[in-house]
Amino acid sequence: MNVFSGSKITQQMYTRERRGLFRSTEGFDTVAKSDSLDNNFIKKTLHPFCLYDAPVELAARGEKDESVYPNALHLFHAENGDTVIGMSRYQATDFTGQRSAFFAHNFVVPASRSEEIIQSYGDFLHADFAKSYEGELGGTLPELSAIPVIRTDRRPDPIAGLRLLGINEGIFKSLLQAVMLSVAGKKKIYIALNVPITELSARAVELTEILYSVLPYEFRRRLGVITYANEPQSRKYIHLSFVEKGSLRPGDRSIEKDFTFDLVSGRMGNVDFGESRQPYADLVWKLLLLNPGDLDDFVSFADQILRGESPEHKLSLAFYNELAVFYEIEQGNEHLYTENKSAVLSGLLSYLKAEGAIHSRIRLNDIFLERFDREFDLVRQRNVPEPAIMECFKDYFVLKDHNYKVKIVDYFINGMLHSVEAGRKDVLSAAYGIIESNDELSATFFQRVMSESYFRKQLLEPYMESRLVAATKSVDILNFVLHWGRFLPAALEQPFAQDAVRDYLLEKLQLETDPVAAVAEIHGIVDKTEKDRRRGTGVSPKVLSLMLELAASADRFLLNRLSLTEMTQEDLLEVVFLRYGNVVDWQPPLDRISKQKENALRAAYRWFGEEKPNEEIFAGLSPKELDDVQLLGRRLLKEARVLEPFERLPLAFYYTSQREGGPLDYDALLELVKHKAGNDKDVIYRFFAWSQGNSLFTISNKKLHPGYRRAILKYFQSSDREAFKNREFRKSYVATARPALQNVYNEARSQLASPLARWISRSRFRLLISGSITGILVIIAIIVFSMLRPDDTKTALPGTSPEPTPVQSEGNKLPPASVYLKDLGAEGDKGSSVLVFTFANADDCVQFNPTEISLMTSSDVVDKSFKVAASNGTCPVPSTDGTDEGNSSENTNATGTTAETAEGAEATNSEADASPSPTPSADAGDNTVVPSATAVSEGVQPSYQVEVTLEPGATIVEKSMIKAGRFTLIVDPAPKDTPGVNSSAEPSPTASPEGTAE
């Protein structure tokens, strides 16, 4: 907020009174002020500076004379831009006459007049302050148009004033730099002058006035100072404080980081600014000695140059050091320029690069141009220029609003010609680099050079050749042509230029480690140039024609360089001239060998570049070209990380569609697939599945090419014999195969089956005929036997013993275990299968108690498993006397069903049949065939059975391979019914001979 109503200077007075403006009781307060002065500004900004601490030296001796007490003048700039100039005076007594006090008077200059400090700092420091207030308490003070000034004789010689204070050149330079750093930063400055306490404030004002006179304007606008304080104390807005002697104590931590100048003891703190030169401080001291009036000219010069810069820039000591050098050079101190020419010129340019700076900073521009004229004169005297200076003149060349461009180009031409004459290739090379870094300078320079044949021979041709030699890659040659084509196409029309770029392009291509990528990069630049040309922003047609010629030359080089036995798939797909089909117009035409290589490469490019290539890519190729491209393709396929997609594989083994067995070398193809697949057989299976949809592998939907069929069978025979035991393979690939491939899978599975399975498969018809004949003979035998059996079993001859059946004969021993499928047709139960297991050994029968039956695809591969719902057995249990007693009633399941087998009956009735029963047996009517004791003693092998019922829905068919417990068996069909033999037909005690059956 601006606290003023206008541009008048306002006042405020402060002391100890009965009452004040802000308090109604006695004490220190504002006793009068101007009406427009804001109360908040008074309390927050002015009151903190309304104070006075008596010097320790005077207070200690109880001094009562007010005149010996130093006044405390303060000058600072508030945050709102107002400038405050005030003074606090010691008063021996207050209004009561009983205690000491002080009186403060402040002038407040509004922000609108803040620039007055720049020139009127002397008036501010010598303002005429009131010594007391005699008006009404709380009264109004007038607003002033100017600060009242005490007219005193000012010291005309600042050096004399400094020497009077004991300040030499070194101390003054340090003090000046400390003041500038304090204003720009946060450090404070405390000075203890070696003067009597009574003179402290007056001498402080003199030193402050000298400092203001040498400070740049921006520092004058910001510096805050207080001319007396009894102790060093950091105050807001104050940078420079003069303190009582003895108050700057060594080791005082409150000021250890600040600048301190104790001129009494000679101690100074934190004022070591290094050994480097400080041009600004040197200039100030020099002008103070020679002509103090020139200081105003310098600060005006600096302010003009820094106008428009940021506050940080304006407060930078480094910039004032730089401007001091420029000022001294302007004043004729040429030594400062000659000892560091490039630094001076670069510094001048940093101020001239801003828009319009050439006119707004005319003095700096004049300094620069005077230096250029001197350098041009030196070049005309056949001196070799310095590259750093040429760089500066190049920077000036690009600036706007000056007419020195032609002169600068002439400076370069003369300087470079003298460099050639002097053999200074280093300077010449640096000059070329400087020139080509700016298109405008390059165009102007080379146009000037081309206008003279001598210049062209001496400067243009060597330059072009040097740049072509320096090119590290072949693409740099195209960039060189493009660069020249944009700003000076006429240079490329020179015969030597065209010959040079052609020769150096081939030379650089020879050195490329990756020529394919290099040529692709060349085409990338040419393509972009063509697009720019179509948009109307590119190079001229002649330049574009030269670039196309160079690209074609690179293509021909690449074609000759490529080796079909070494190139990679990435190289193949990156060859640019293969992308355009057969439209490349080779000039001159290719020779026969190169043409064959091109044809092979084009076919290979289509092979590995198209998504689904087919055999049509080989159309028109000679046998030699076909061999070349297929050798390349096979090698690339072997080097590939993956085989899929499979579309590219067949072409590597393609012969012709008329080839017997199929158009491909299927064995070699599958060898490659097997090799790349490694242990991942799924890759091979996926290849089989993919191939059945490709005409190179199939004749029709139901038939593969014979060669492919044989290759698949050979693969399974030699490399994957266990494939069909893999359930996942059967489910994912075999079950989903089309008929053509399905037939081959079936054939392969048959070939991989066991010898017995293969024999059964081959002899099914013969086995059917043989089984039918055997069945007929058995039926005839049964019929004959039934006709010969006696009609009445009760009249059997007493000495008759049954003959052993063929099963019971010693030559037909039972196998350890067998199984057949029980025929349930008569029972009408079709819900599940019932299996009957027969054992030759009683122990096997007793131990047989399976919980599930597994359906097998081979001896060790389980296809399905079924739970056992129930089981019935006729297994005997050994008796105590060593004979087997039947336990058919004990081995039945919950249904109470008993096994009705001849072997079981034999075991049950072995004791009963040992001797004839005196009476007819209760089991005389049973159909069970019971062997006699004679039969048992003759070595007839008994058999034992267990009947197993599977879970509902479980179905097993005949000839299936099953596993039950530790037995793996083939399921036989149910045996045909055979006539029973009543082994218990013994002679009845009452039977008569006439009752014997016929």
TAPE-V984909 format. One record per run of one state. SS is the DSSP state (h for helix, s for strand, l for the rest). FROM is the first residue (numbers start at 1). TO is the last residue. If there is no record, write none. Layout:
ss=SS from=FROM to=TO
ss=SS from=FROM to=TO
This chain:
ss=l from=1 to=8
ss=s from=9 to=17
ss=l from=18 to=26
ss=s from=27 to=33
ss=l from=34 to=38
ss=h from=39 to=49
ss=l from=50 to=55
ss=h from=56 to=60
ss=l from=61 to=65
ss=h from=66 to=68
ss=l from=69 to=71
ss=s from=72 to=77
ss=l from=78 to=82
ss=s from=83 to=91
ss=l from=92 to=100
ss=s from=101 to=109
ss=l from=110 to=110
ss=h from=111 to=113
ss=l from=114 to=115
ss=h from=116 to=125
ss=l from=126 to=126
ss=s from=127 to=127
ss=l from=128 to=138
ss=s from=139 to=140
ss=l from=141 to=143
ss=s from=144 to=144
ss=l from=145 to=148
ss=s from=149 to=149
ss=l from=150 to=157
ss=h from=158 to=164
ss=l from=165 to=168
ss=h from=169 to=184
ss=l from=185 to=188
ss=s from=189 to=192
ss=l from=193 to=196
ss=h from=197 to=214
ss=l from=215 to=216
ss=h from=217 to=220
ss=l from=221 to=224
ss=s from=225 to=229
ss=l from=230 to=239
ss=s from=240 to=243
ss=l from=244 to=252
ss=h from=253 to=255
ss=l from=256 to=258
ss=s from=259 to=262
ss=l from=263 to=266
ss=s from=267 to=269
ss=l from=270 to=278
ss=h from=279 to=290
ss=l from=291 to=293
ss=h from=294 to=305
ss=l from=306 to=310
ss=h from=311 to=314
ss=l from=315 to=316
ss=h from=317 to=330
ss=l from=331 to=334
ss=h from=335 to=338
ss=l from=339 to=340
ss=h from=341 to=352
ss=l from=353 to=356
ss=h from=357 to=360
ss=l from=361 to=361
ss=h from=362 to=380
ss=l from=381 to=386
ss=h from=387 to=397
ss=l from=398 to=404
ss=h from=405 to=421
ss=l from=422 to=424
ss=h from=425 to=436
ss=l from=437 to=438
ss=h from=439 to=450
ss=l from=451 to=452
ss=h from=453 to=470
ss=l from=471 to=473
ss=h from=474 to=487
ss=l from=488 to=488
ss=h from=489 to=492
ss=l from=493 to=494
ss=h from=495 to=511
ss=l from=512 to=514
ss=h from=515 to=534
ss=l from=535 to=540
ss=h from=541 to=561
ss=l from=562 to=568
ss=h from=569 to=574
ss=l from=575 to=575
ss=h from=576 to=580
ss=l from=581 to=591
ss=h from=592 to=609
ss=l from=610 to=614
ss=h from=615 to=618
ss=l from=619 to=622
ss=h from=623 to=639
ss=l from=640 to=645
ss=h from=646 to=648
ss=l from=649 to=649
ss=h from=650 to=653
ss=s from=654 to=654
ss=l from=655 to=663
ss=s from=664 to=664
ss=l from=665 to=665
ss=h from=666 to=677
ss=l from=678 to=680
ss=h from=681 to=691
ss=l from=692 to=697
ss=s from=698 to=700
ss=l from=701 to=702
ss=s from=703 to=704
ss=l from=705 to=705
ss=h from=706 to=719
ss=l from=720 to=722
ss=h from=723 to=725
ss=l from=726 to=726
ss=h from=727 to=734
ss=l from=735 to=738
ss=h from=739 to=751
ss=l from=752 to=754
ss=h from=755 to=762
ss=l from=763 to=763
ss=h from=764 to=788
ss=l from=789 to=792
ss=h from=793 to=795
ss=l from=796 to=805
ss=h from=806 to=808
ss=l from=809 to=816
ss=s from=817 to=821
ss=l from=822 to=833
ss=s from=834 to=839
ss=l from=840 to=841
ss=h from=842 to=847
ss=l from=848 to=851
ss=s from=852 to=858
ss=l from=859 to=860
ss=s from=861 to=873
ss=l from=874 to=876
ss=s from=877 to=878
ss=l from=879 to=883
ss=s from=884 to=885
ss=l from=886 to=901
ss=h from=902 to=908
ss=l from=909 to=911
ss=h from=912 to=914
ss=l from=915 to=932
ss=h from=933 to=937
ss=l from=938 to=943
ss=s from=944 to=950
ss=l from=951 to=960
ss=s from=961 to=964
ss=l from=965 to=966
ss=s from=967 to=970
ss=l from=971 to=971
ss=s from=972 to=972
ss=l from=973 to=992
ss=h from=993 to=995
ss=l from=996 to=998
